[in-house]
Amino acid sequence: MCSEELGANIFRITQAEAKLKKDKIETEREACKTHNKVGKAVRDTIKRLDGTMPENLPTPNKSLKELEKDKKKQLNK
C-alpha cells in the first residue's frame, strides 16, 4: 500500500469514527451506512481532485505472504 492509499484509508477511518461518535450511532446497520457514506465522500473527493482512484494505484509484484516466504528462505540459508 502506497502512502496515497494509506492516507485515504486513515482519513476515511478517522472521519467515520468521528461521525459515529458525533451522531451517537449505535446500531450495526446505521454504522455500516455511515462507513459507506464517508467512504463515498472520500472517493468523491479523490475523484474531484483528479487523484488516482485506489483501484488504479500500482500493486506490488509479490504479495506480503510471498515476500515473507522469500525472506524466511534467505534467513534459513
VOVEXLUM-509439 format. One record per residue: x, y, z of N, C-alpha, C, O in turn; residue in three letters. Coordinates in steps of 0.1 Angstrom, whole numbers, padded with zeros to 4 digits, m for minus. Each point is the difference from the previous one (the first is absolute). Example, Ala and Ser with C-alpha at 12.3 -4.5 7.8 and 13.67 -1.06 7.14 Angstrom:
2
- n_c1 / n_c2 / n_c3 / ca_c1 / ca_c2 / ca_c3 / c_c1 / c_c2 / c_c3 / o_c1 / o_c2 / o_c3 / type
- 0132 / m0057 / 0078 / m0009 / 0012 / 0000 / 0009 / 0012 / 0000 / 0010 / 0000 / 0007 / ala .
- m0014 / 0011 / m0014 / 0009 / 0011 / 0000 / m0008 / 0011 / 0008 / 0005 / 0011 / 0001 / ser .
***
This chain:
77
- n_c1 / n_c2 / n_c3 / ca_c1 / ca_c2 / ca_c3 / c_c1 / c_c2 / c_c3 / o_c1 / o_c2 / o_c3 / type
- 0009 / m0012 / 0000 / m0009 / 0012 / 0000 / 0009 / 0012 / 0000 / 0009 / 0002 / 0008 / met .
- m0011 / 0007 / m0017 / 0008 / 0012 / m0001 / m0006 / 0011 / 0010 / m0011 / m0002 / 0005 / cys .
- 0019 / 0013 / m0003 / m0005 / 0010 / 0009 / m0013 / 0006 / m0004 / m0008 / 0005 / 0009 / ser .
- 0006 / m0004 / m0022 / m0013 / 0006 / m0005 / m0012 / m0008 / 0005 / m0010 / 0006 / 0005 / glu .
- 0011 / m0019 / m0007 / m0011 / m0009 / 0004 / m0001 / 0000 / 0015 / m0011 / 0000 / 0006 / glu .
- 0022 / m0001 / 0001 / 0000 / m0001 / 0014 / m0006 / 0013 / 0006 / m0008 / m0001 / 0010 / leu .
- 0011 / 0012 / m0015 / m0005 / 0013 / 0005 / m0015 / 0001 / m0002 / m0007 / 0004 / 0009 / gly .
- 0002 / m0009 / m0021 / m0015 / 0000 / m0002 / m0007 / m0009 / 0010 / m0010 / 0003 / 0005 / ala .
- 0016 / m0015 / m0003 / m0006 / m0009 / 0010 / 0000 / 0005 / 0014 / m0010 / m0001 / 0007 / asn .
- 0021 / 0007 / m0003 / 0000 / 0006 / 0014 / m0010 / 0011 / 0001 / m0007 / 0001 / 0010 / ile .
- 0006 / 0008 / m0020 / m0009 / 0011 / 0000 / m0015 / m0006 / 0001 / m0008 / 0005 / 0008 / phe .
- 0005 / m0015 / m0016 / m0013 / m0006 / 0000 / m0004 / m0006 / 0013 / m0011 / 0002 / 0005 / arg .
- 0021 / m0009 / 0001 / m0002 / m0006 / 0013 / m0003 / 0010 / 0011 / m0009 / m0001 / 0008 / ile .
- 0018 / 0011 / m0008 / m0002 / 0010 / 0011 / m0012 / 0008 / m0001 / m0007 / 0004 / 0010 / thr .
- 0003 / 0000 / m0023 / m0012 / 0007 / m0002 / m0013 / m0008 / 0003 / m0009 / 0005 / 0005 / gln .
- 0010 / m0017 / m0009 / m0012 / m0009 / 0003 / m0001 / m0002 / 0016 / m0012 / 0001 / 0005 / ala .
- 0023 / m0003 / 0001 / m0001 / m0001 / 0015 / m0005 / 0012 / 0007 / m0008 / 0000 / 0009 / glu .
- 0012 / 0012 / m0014 / m0004 / 0012 / 0006 / m0015 / 0002 / m0003 / m0007 / 0005 / 0009 / ala .
- 0002 / m0008 / m0021 / m0014 / 0001 / m0003 / m0009 / m0009 / 0009 / m0010 / 0003 / 0004 / lys .
- 0015 / m0015 / m0002 / m0007 / m0010 / 0008 / m0002 / 0005 / 0014 / m0010 / m0001 / 0006 / leu .
- 0021 / 0007 / 0000 / m0001 / 0006 / 0013 / m0009 / 0012 / 0001 / m0008 / 0002 / 0008 / lys .
- 0011 / 0007 / m0018 / m0008 / 0013 / 0000 / m0015 / m0002 / m0002 / m0008 / 0006 / 0007 / lys .
- 0005 / m0016 / m0016 / m0015 / m0002 / m0002 / m0005 / m0011 / 0009 / m0012 / m0004 / m0001 / asp .
- 0020 / m0001 / 0011 / m0004 / m0010 / 0010 / m0007 / m0012 / m0007 / m0011 / m0004 / 0004 / lys .
- 0018 / m0001 / m0014 / m0005 / m0012 / m0008 / 0004 / m0012 / 0008 / 0011 / m0002 / 0004 / ile .
- m0021 / m0007 / m0001 / 0002 / m0011 / 0008 / m0003 / m0014 / m0007 / 0005 / m0010 / 0003 / glu .
- m0014 / 0011 / m0014 / m0003 / m0013 / m0006 / 0010 / m0003 / m0011 / 0006 / 0009 / m0006 / thr .
- m0005 / m0022 / 0004 / 0010 / m0005 / m0011 / m0005 / 0005 / m0013 / 0009 / 0004 / m0009 / glu .
- m0022 / m0004 / 0006 / m0005 / 0004 / m0013 / 0003 / 0015 / m0003 / 0005 / 0003 / m0010 / arg .
- m0007 / 0005 / 0020 / 0003 / 0015 / m0002 / 0015 / 0002 / m0001 / 0004 / 0009 / m0007 / glu .
- 0004 / m0017 / 0015 / 0014 / 0002 / m0001 / 0005 / m0004 / m0014 / 0009 / 0007 / m0005 / ala .
- m0014 / m0017 / m0001 / 0004 / m0004 / m0013 / m0004 / 0010 / m0010 / 0008 / 0004 / m0009 / cys .
- m0020 / 0002 / 0010 / m0004 / 0011 / m0009 / 0009 / 0012 / 0001 / 0003 / 0006 / m0010 / lys .
- 0001 / m0003 / 0023 / 0009 / 0011 / 0002 / 0013 / m0002 / m0006 / 0006 / 0009 / m0007 / thr .
- 0000 / m0021 / 0009 / 0013 / m0003 / m0006 / m0001 / 0001 / m0015 / 0009 / 0005 / m0007 / his .
- m0019 / m0010 / 0001 / m0002 / 0000 / m0015 / m0001 / 0015 / m0005 / 0006 / 0004 / m0010 / asn .
- m0014 / 0004 / 0018 / m0001 / 0014 / m0004 / 0013 / 0008 / 0001 / 0003 / 0007 / m0009 / lys .
- 0004 / m0010 / 0019 / 0013 / 0007 / 0002 / 0010 / m0005 / m0011 / 0007 / 0008 / m0006 / val .
- m0007 / m0021 / 0003 / 0009 / m0005 / m0010 / m0003 / 0005 / m0014 / 0009 / 0003 / m0007 / gly .
- m0022 / m0001 / 0004 / m0004 / 0006 / m0012 / 0004 / 0015 / m0001 / 0005 / 0004 / m0011 / lys .
- m0006 / 0003 / 0022 / 0005 / 0014 / 0000 / 0015 / 0001 / m0003 / 0004 / 0009 / m0007 / ala .
- 0003 / m0018 / 0013 / 0015 / 0000 / m0001 / 0003 / m0004 / m0015 / 0009 / 0007 / m0006 / val .
- m0015 / m0017 / 0000 / 0002 / m0003 / m0014 / m0004 / 0012 / m0009 / 0007 / 0003 / m0010 / arg .
- m0018 / 0003 / 0013 / m0005 / 0012 / m0008 / 0011 / 0011 / 0001 / 0002 / 0007 / m0010 / asp .
- 0004 / m0005 / 0021 / 0010 / 0010 / 0002 / 0012 / m0003 / m0008 / 0006 / 0009 / m0007 / thr .
- m0001 / m0021 / 0007 / 0011 / m0005 / m0007 / m0002 / 0003 / m0015 / 0008 / 0005 / m0007 / ile .
- m0020 / m0009 / 0002 / m0004 / 0002 / m0014 / m0001 / 0015 / m0003 / 0005 / 0004 / m0011 / lys .
- m0011 / 0004 / 0019 / m0001 / 0014 / m0002 / 0014 / 0007 / m0001 / 0002 / 0010 / m0008 / arg .
- 0007 / m0015 / 0016 / 0014 / 0006 / 0000 / 0009 / m0006 / m0012 / 0011 / 0003 / m0001 / leu .
- m0018 / m0011 / m0007 / 0007 / m0007 / m0011 / 0011 / m0009 / 0005 / 0011 / m0001 / m0006 / asp .
- m0013 / m0005 / 0018 / 0009 / m0009 / 0005 / m0001 / m0014 / m0006 / m0009 / m0003 / m0008 / gly .
- 0018 / m0006 / 0012 / m0001 / m0014 / m0005 / m0009 / m0008 / 0009 / 0002 / 0000 / 0012 / thr .
- m0012 / m0006 / m0018 / m0009 / m0008 / 0008 / 0007 / m0012 / 0005 / 0009 / m0006 / m0006 / met .
- m0012 / 0001 / 0018 / 0007 / m0011 / 0006 / 0001 / m0012 / m0009 / 0011 / m0007 / 0001 / pro .
- m0021 / 0003 / m0008 / 0001 / m0011 / m0009 / 0010 / 0001 / m0011 / 0003 / m0009 / m0007 / glu .
- 0001 / 0022 / 0004 / 0009 / 0003 / m0011 / 0015 / 0002 / 0005 / 0008 / 0003 / m0008 / asn .
- m0006 / m0004 / 0021 / 0013 / 0001 / 0006 / 0008 / m0012 / m0004 / m0005 / m0011 / m0001 / leu .
- 0018 / 0012 / 0000 / 0009 / m0011 / m0003 / 0000 / m0010 / 0011 / m0001 / 0003 / 0012 / pro .
- 0002 / m0016 / m0016 / 0000 / m0011 / 0010 / 0014 / m0006 / m0001 / 0006 / 0000 / m0010 / thr .
- m0001 / m0006 / 0021 / 0013 / m0006 / 0000 / 0000 / m0013 / m0008 / m0011 / m0006 / m0002 / pro .
- 0023 / 0002 / m0003 / 0001 / m0012 / m0008 / m0003 / m0012 / 0009 / m0005 / m0010 / m0005 / asn .
- 0009 / 0010 / 0018 / m0002 / m0011 / 0009 / m0009 / 0004 / 0011 / 0000 / 0012 / 0005 / lys .
- m0007 / m0021 / 0000 / m0009 / 0002 / 0012 / 0009 / 0001 / 0012 / 0011 / m0005 / 0000 / ser .
- m0017 / 0010 / 0011 / 0008 / 0000 / 0013 / 0003 / m0014 / 0004 / 0011 / m0003 / 0006 / leu .
- m0020 / m0007 / m0008 / 0003 / m0014 / 0004 / 0012 / m0005 / m0008 / 0008 / m0007 / 0006 / lys .
- m0007 / 0010 / m0019 / 0011 / m0004 / m0008 / 0013 / 0006 / 0004 / 0010 / m0007 / 0001 / glu .
- m0011 / 0020 / 0003 / 0013 / 0007 / 0004 / 0005 / m0006 / 0013 / 0012 / m0002 / 0002 / leu .
- m0022 / m0001 / 0008 / 0004 / m0006 / 0012 / 0006 / m0014 / m0002 / 0010 / m0004 / 0007 / glu .
- m0016 / m0004 / m0016 / 0006 / m0013 / m0003 / 0014 / 0001 / m0006 / 0009 / m0008 / 0004 / lys .
- m0007 / 0018 / m0013 / 0013 / 0002 / m0006 / 0010 / 0004 / 0011 / 0012 / m0005 / 0000 / asp .
- m0016 / 0013 / 0009 / 0009 / 0005 / 0011 / 0004 / m0011 / 0009 / 0011 / m0002 / 0004 / lys .
- m0021 / m0007 / m0001 / 0002 / m0011 / 0009 / 0010 / m0010 / m0007 / 0009 / m0005 / 0007 / lys .
- m0010 / 0003 / m0020 / 0009 / m0009 / m0007 / 0015 / 0006 / 0000 / 0009 / m0007 / 0003 / lys .
- m0008 / 0020 / m0004 / 0013 / 0007 / 0000 / 0006 / m0002 / 0014 / 0012 / m0002 / 0001 / gln .
- m0020 / 0003 / 0010 / 0005 / m0001 / 0013 / 0005 / m0014 / 0003 / 0009 / m0002 / 0008 / leu .
- m0016 / m0008 / m0014 / 0003 / m0014 / 0003 / 0013 / m0005 / m0008 / 0005 / m0011 / 0003 / asn .
- 0000 / 0019 / m0012 / 0011 / m0004 / m0008 / 0013 / 0002 / 0008 / 0011 / m0003 / m0005 / lys .
***
